[in-house]
Amino acid sequence: MAPRTVNIHEAKTHLSRLVDRAAGGEPFIIAKAGKPLVKVVPVDAPAAPVRKRMGFLAGQISVPDDFDTMGAAEIDRLFNNR
């Protein structure tokens, strides 16, 4: 379930209640003019999962030296009727 989004005015008006709910495990997002600005979560909330970084296949695959020009002649023929 996506976190609840509240506008700044609502957040100011109901901050204590919103913080209590966030501390209990219900994070919320504060938006301004409909644009999300910040997410309020409990301090002990689990961290976001770590994404695999680029390079995780290093040494397992190879990229040809002409990768950026592969198929250029055929592309030119198809688009330029040559």
C-alpha distances in whole Angstrom, upper triangle without the diagonal:
4,7,9,12,15,19,22,23,21,20,24,24,21,21,22,20,17,18,19,15,14,17,15,12,10,11,11,13,16,18,21,22,19,19,17,19,17,14,15,14,16,20,19,16,16,17,15,17,20,21,24,27,29,32,31,33,36,39,38,38,41,41,44,46,46,42,42,45,44,45,46,49,48,45,48,50,47,46,50,52,54
4,6,9,12,16,18,21,18,17,21,22,20,19,21,19,15,17,18,15,13,16,16,12,10,9,9,10,13,14,18,19,15,15,13,15,14,11,13,13,15,19,19,15,16,16,15,17,20,20,24,26,28,31,30,33,36,39,38,38,40,40,43,44,44,41,40,43,43,44,45,48,46,44,46,48,46,45,48,50,52
4,6,10,13,15,18,15,14,18,19,16,16,17,15,12,13,15,11,10,13,13,10,7,6,5,7,10,12,16,17,14,14,11,13,11,8,9,10,13,16,17,14,15,16,14,17,20,21,25,27,29,33,32,35,37,41,40,40,42,42,45,46,46,43,42,45,45,46,47,50,49,46,49,51,48,47,50,53,55
4,7,10,13,15,12,11,15,16,13,13,15,13,10,12,14,11,10,14,14,12,8,7,5,6,9,10,14,15,12,13,11,13,12,10,10,11,14,18,19,16,18,19,18,21,24,25,28,30,33,36,35,38,40,44,43,43,45,45,48,49,49,46,45,48,48,49,49,52,51,48,51,53,50,49,52,54,57
4,7,10,12,10,9,13,14,13,13,16,14,11,13,15,13,12,16,17,15,11,9,6,5,6,7,10,12,9,10,8,10,10,9,10,13,16,19,21,18,20,20,19,22,25,25,29,30,33,36,36,39,41,44,44,43,45,44,47,48,48,45,44,47,47,48,48,51,50,47,49,52,49,47,50,53,55
4,7,8,6,6,10,11,10,10,14,12,10,12,15,13,13,16,17,16,13,11,7,6,5,6,9,10,9,10,9,10,10,10,11,14,17,20,22,20,22,23,22,25,28,29,32,33,36,39,39,42,44,48,47,47,48,48,51,51,51,48,46,49,50,51,51,54,53,50,52,54,52,50,53,56,58
4,6,5,6,9,10,11,11,15,14,12,14,17,16,16,19,20,20,16,14,10,8,6,5,6,7,7,9,9,10,11,12,13,16,19,22,24,23,25,25,24,28,30,30,34,35,37,40,41,43,45,49,49,48,50,48,51,52,52,48,47,50,51,51,51,54,53,50,52,54,52,50,53,55,58
4,5,5,6,9,10,10,13,14,12,14,17,17,16,19,21,20,18,15,12,10,6,6,6,9,10,11,10,10,10,12,13,16,19,21,24,23,25,25,25,28,30,31,35,35,38,41,41,44,46,50,50,49,51,50,52,53,53,50,48,51,52,53,53,56,55,52,54,56,54,52,55,57,60
4,5,5,6,9,10,13,14,12,15,17,17,17,20,22,22,19,17,14,13,9,9,9,11,12,14,14,13,14,15,15,19,21,23,26,25,28,28,28,32,34,35,38,39,41,45,45,48,50,53,53,53,54,53,56,56,56,53,51,54,55,56,56,59,58,55,57,59,57,55,57,60,62
4,5,5,6,8,11,11,10,12,15,14,15,18,19,19,16,15,12,11,9,10,11,12,12,14,14,14,14,14,14,17,19,22,25,23,26,27,27,30,33,34,38,39,41,44,44,47,49,53,53,52,54,53,56,57,57,53,52,55,56,56,56,60,59,55,57,60,57,55,58,61,63
4,5,5,5,9,9,7,9,12,12,12,15,17,17,14,13,10,9,7,9,11,13,13,14,13,12,11,12,11,14,16,18,21,20,23,24,24,28,30,31,35,36,39,42,42,45,47,51,50,50,52,51,54,55,55,52,50,54,55,56,56,59,58,55,57,59,57,55,58,61,63
4,6,5,9,10,9,11,14,15,15,17,19,20,17,16,13,13,10,12,12,15,16,17,15,14,14,15,13,16,18,20,23,23,26,26,27,31,33,34,38,39,41,45,45,48,50,53,53,53,55,54,57,57,58,55,53,56,57,58,58,62,61,58,59,62,60,58,60,63,65
4,6,8,9,10,12,14,14,15,18,19,20,18,17,14,15,12,14,14,16,17,19,18,17,17,17,16,18,20,22,25,24,28,29,29,33,35,37,40,42,44,48,47,51,52,56,56,56,58,57,60,60,61,57,56,59,60,61,61,64,63,60,62,64,62,60,63,65,68
4,6,6,6,9,10,11,12,14,16,17,14,14,12,13,12,14,16,18,18,19,18,17,16,16,14,16,17,19,22,22,25,26,27,30,33,35,39,40,43,46,46,49,51,54,54,54,56,56,59,59,60,56,55,58,59,60,60,64,63,59,62,64,61,60,63,65,68
4,6,5,6,8,10,10,12,14,15,13,13,11,12,11,14,15,18,18,19,17,16,14,13,11,13,14,16,19,19,22,23,24,28,31,33,36,37,40,44,43,47,48,52,52,52,54,54,57,57,58,55,53,57,58,59,59,62,62,58,61,63,61,59,62,65,67
4,6,5,6,9,10,11,12,15,13,13,13,15,14,17,19,22,22,22,20,19,17,15,12,14,14,16,18,19,22,24,25,29,32,34,37,39,42,45,44,48,50,53,53,54,56,56,59,60,60,57,56,59,60,61,62,65,64,61,63,66,64,62,65,68,70
4,6,5,6,9,10,11,13,11,12,11,14,14,17,19,22,21,22,20,19,17,15,13,13,14,16,18,18,22,24,25,28,31,33,37,39,42,45,44,47,49,53,53,53,55,55,59,59,60,57,56,59,59,61,61,65,63,60,63,65,63,61,64,67,69
4,5,5,6,9,10,11,9,9,8,10,10,14,16,19,18,19,16,16,13,12,9,10,11,14,17,16,19,21,22,25,28,30,34,35,38,41,41,44,46,49,49,50,52,51,55,56,56,53,52,55,56,57,57,61,60,57,59,62,59,57,61,63,65
4,5,5,6,8,10,9,8,9,11,12,15,18,21,20,20,17,16,13,11,8,9,9,11,14,14,17,19,20,24,26,29,32,34,37,40,39,43,45,48,48,49,51,51,54,55,56,52,52,55,56,57,58,61,60,57,60,62,60,58,61,64,66
4,5,5,6,9,9,10,11,14,15,19,21,24,23,23,20,20,17,14,11,10,9,12,14,14,18,20,22,25,28,30,34,36,39,42,41,44,46,50,49,50,53,53,56,57,58,55,54,58,58,59,60,64,62,60,62,65,62,61,64,67,68
4,5,5,7,5,7,9,12,14,17,21,23,21,22,19,19,16,13,10,9,9,13,14,13,16,19,20,23,26,28,32,34,37,40,39,42,45,48,47,48,51,51,54,55,56,53,52,55,56,57,58,61,60,57,60,62,59,58,62,64,66
4,5,5,4,4,7,10,12,16,19,22,20,20,16,16,13,10,7,6,6,9,11,10,13,15,16,20,23,25,29,31,34,37,36,39,41,45,44,45,47,47,51,52,53,49,49,52,53,54,55,58,57,54,57,59,57,56,59,61,63
4,5,7,8,10,14,15,19,22,25,24,23,20,19,16,13,9,7,5,8,9,9,13,15,17,20,23,26,29,31,35,38,36,40,42,45,45,46,48,49,52,53,54,51,51,54,54,56,57,60,59,57,59,62,60,58,62,64,66
4,6,8,11,15,17,21,24,27,25,25,21,21,18,15,12,9,7,11,10,10,13,16,18,21,24,27,30,32,36,39,37,40,43,46,45,46,49,49,53,54,55,52,52,55,55,57,58,61,60,57,60,62,60,59,62,65,67
4,6,10,13,16,19,23,26,23,23,19,19,16,13,10,7,7,10,10,8,11,13,15,17,21,23,27,29,32,35,34,37,39,43,42,43,46,46,50,51,52,48,48,52,52,53,54,57,56,54,57,59,56,55,59,61,63
4,7,10,13,16,20,22,20,20,16,17,14,11,9,7,8,12,12,10,13,15,16,18,22,24,27,30,33,36,34,38,40,43,43,43,46,46,49,51,51,48,47,51,51,52,53,56,55,52,55,57,55,54,57,59,61
4,7,10,13,17,20,17,17,13,14,11,7,5,5,7,11,12,9,12,13,13,17,20,22,25,27,30,33,32,36,38,41,41,41,44,44,47,48,49,45,45,48,48,50,50,54,53,50,53,55,52,51,55,57,59
4,7,10,13,16,14,13,10,11,8,6,5,7,10,13,15,13,15,16,16,19,22,23,27,28,31,35,34,37,39,43,42,42,44,44,47,48,49,45,44,48,48,49,50,53,52,49,52,54,51,50,53,56,58
4,6,10,13,11,10,6,7,6,4,6,9,12,15,17,15,17,17,16,19,22,23,26,27,30,33,33,36,38,42,41,41,43,42,46,46,47,43,42,45,46,47,47,51,50,47,49,52,49,47,51,53,55
4,7,10,9,8,6,6,5,6,8,11,15,17,19,18,20,20,19,22,24,25,29,30,32,36,36,39,41,44,44,44,45,45,48,48,48,45,44,47,48,49,49,52,51,48,50,53,50,48,51,54,56
4,6,5,5,4,5,7,9,11,15,18,20,23,21,23,22,21,24,26,26,30,30,32,36,36,39,41,45,44,44,45,44,47,47,47,44,42,45,46,47,47,50,49,46,48,50,48,46,49,52,54
4,5,5,7,7,10,12,14,18,21,23,26,24,26,25,24,27,29,29,32,33,34,38,39,41,43,47,46,46,47,45,48,48,48,45,43,46,47,48,47,51,50,46,48,51,48,46,49,52,54
4,6,8,10,13,15,18,21,25,27,29,27,29,28,27,30,31,31,34,34,36,39,40,43,44,48,48,47,48,46,48,49,48,45,43,46,47,47,47,50,49,45,47,50,47,45,47,50,52
4,6,9,12,14,16,19,23,25,28,25,27,26,24,27,29,28,32,32,33,37,38,40,42,46,45,44,45,44,46,47,46,43,41,44,45,45,45,48,47,44,45,48,45,43,46,49,51
4,6,10,12,15,18,22,24,26,23,25,23,22,24,26,25,29,29,30,34,35,37,39,42,42,41,42,41,43,44,43,40,38,41,42,43,42,46,45,41,43,46,43,41,44,47,49
4,6,8,11,14,18,20,22,20,21,20,18,21,23,23,26,27,28,32,32,35,37,41,40,40,41,40,43,43,43,40,38,41,42,43,43,46,46,42,44,47,44,43,45,48,50
4,7,10,13,17,18,21,19,20,19,18,21,22,23,26,26,28,32,32,35,37,41,41,40,41,40,43,43,43,40,39,42,43,44,44,48,47,44,46,48,46,44,47,50,52
4,7,10,13,14,17,15,17,16,15,19,20,21,25,25,28,31,31,35,36,40,40,40,41,40,44,44,44,41,40,43,44,46,46,49,49,46,48,50,48,46,49,52,54
4,6,10,12,14,12,14,13,13,16,18,20,23,24,27,31,30,34,35,39,39,39,41,40,44,44,45,42,41,44,45,46,46,50,49,46,49,51,49,47,50,53,55
4,7,9,12,10,13,13,14,18,20,22,25,27,30,33,32,36,37,41,41,42,43,43,47,47,48,45,44,47,48,49,50,53,53,50,52,55,53,51,54,57,59
4,6,8,7,10,10,12,15,18,20,24,25,29,32,31,34,36,40,39,40,42,43,46,47,48,45,44,48,48,50,50,54,53,50,53,55,53,52,55,58,59
4,5,5,9,11,13,16,19,22,25,27,30,33,32,36,37,41,41,42,44,45,48,49,50,47,47,50,51,52,53,57,56,53,56,59,56,55,58,61,63
4,6,9,10,13,16,18,21,25,26,30,32,31,35,36,40,40,41,43,44,48,48,50,47,46,50,51,53,53,57,56,54,56,59,57,56,59,62,63
4,6,9,12,15,17,20,23,25,29,31,30,33,35,38,38,40,42,43,47,48,49,46,46,50,50,52,53,57,56,54,57,59,57,56,60,62,63
4,6,9,12,15,18,21,23,27,29,28,31,33,36,36,38,40,41,44,46,47,44,44,47,47,49,50,54,53,51,54,56,54,53,56,59,60
4,7,9,11,15,18,20,24,26,24,28,30,33,33,34,37,38,41,43,44,41,41,45,45,47,48,52,51,48,51,54,52,51,54,57,58
4,6,8,12,15,17,20,23,22,25,27,30,30,31,34,35,38,39,41,38,38,42,42,44,45,48,48,46,48,51,49,48,52,54,55
4,6,9,12,14,18,21,19,23,25,28,28,29,31,32,35,37,38,35,35,38,38,40,42,45,44,42,45,47,45,45,48,50,52
4,6,9,12,16,18,16,20,22,25,25,26,28,29,33,34,36,33,33,37,36,38,40,43,42,40,43,46,44,44,47,49,50
4,7,9,12,15,13,17,19,22,22,23,26,26,30,32,33,30,31,34,34,36,38,41,41,39,42,44,43,42,45,48,48
4,6,9,12,11,14,16,20,19,20,23,23,27,28,30,26,27,31,30,33,34,38,37,35,38,40,39,38,42,44,45
4,7,9,7,10,13,16,16,17,19,20,24,25,27,24,25,28,28,30,32,36,35,33,36,39,37,37,40,43,43
4,6,6,10,11,15,15,16,17,18,22,23,25,22,23,26,26,29,30,34,34,32,35,37,36,36,39,41,42
4,6,8,9,12,13,13,14,14,18,19,21,18,19,23,23,25,27,30,30,29,31,34,33,33,36,38,38
4,5,5,9,10,10,12,13,16,18,20,17,19,22,22,25,27,30,30,29,32,35,34,34,37,39,39
4,6,9,9,10,13,15,18,20,22,20,21,25,24,27,29,32,32,31,34,36,35,36,39,41,41
4,6,5,7,10,12,15,18,20,17,20,23,22,24,27,30,30,29,32,34,33,34,37,38,38
4,5,7,8,11,14,16,19,17,19,22,22,25,27,30,30,29,32,34,34,35,37,39,38
4,6,7,10,13,15,18,17,20,22,22,25,27,30,30,30,33,35,35,36,38,39,39
4,7,10,13,16,19,17,20,22,21,24,26,29,29,29,32,34,33,34,37,38,38
4,7,10,13,15,13,16,19,17,20,22,25,25,25,28,30,29,31,33,34,34
4,6,9,12,10,14,16,14,18,20,22,23,23,26,28,28,29,31,32,31
4,6,8,7,10,12,11,14,16,19,20,20,22,24,25,26,28,29,28
4,5,5,9,10,9,12,14,17,18,18,20,22,23,24,26,27,26
4,6,8,9,9,13,14,16,18,18,20,22,23,24,25,27,25
4,6,5,6,10,10,13,14,15,16,18,20,20,22,23,22
4,6,5,9,10,13,14,14,16,18,19,20,21,23,22
4,6,9,9,12,14,12,14,17,18,17,19,21,21
4,6,5,9,11,10,11,14,15,15,16,19,17
4,6,8,9,9,11,13,14,15,17,18,17
4,6,5,6,9,10,11,12,14,15,14
4,6,5,6,9,10,11,12,13,12
4,5,5,6,9,10,10,11,9
4,5,5,6,9,10,10,9
4,5,5,6,8,10,10
4,6,5,6,7,7
4,6,5,5,5
4,6,6,7
4,6,8
4,5
4
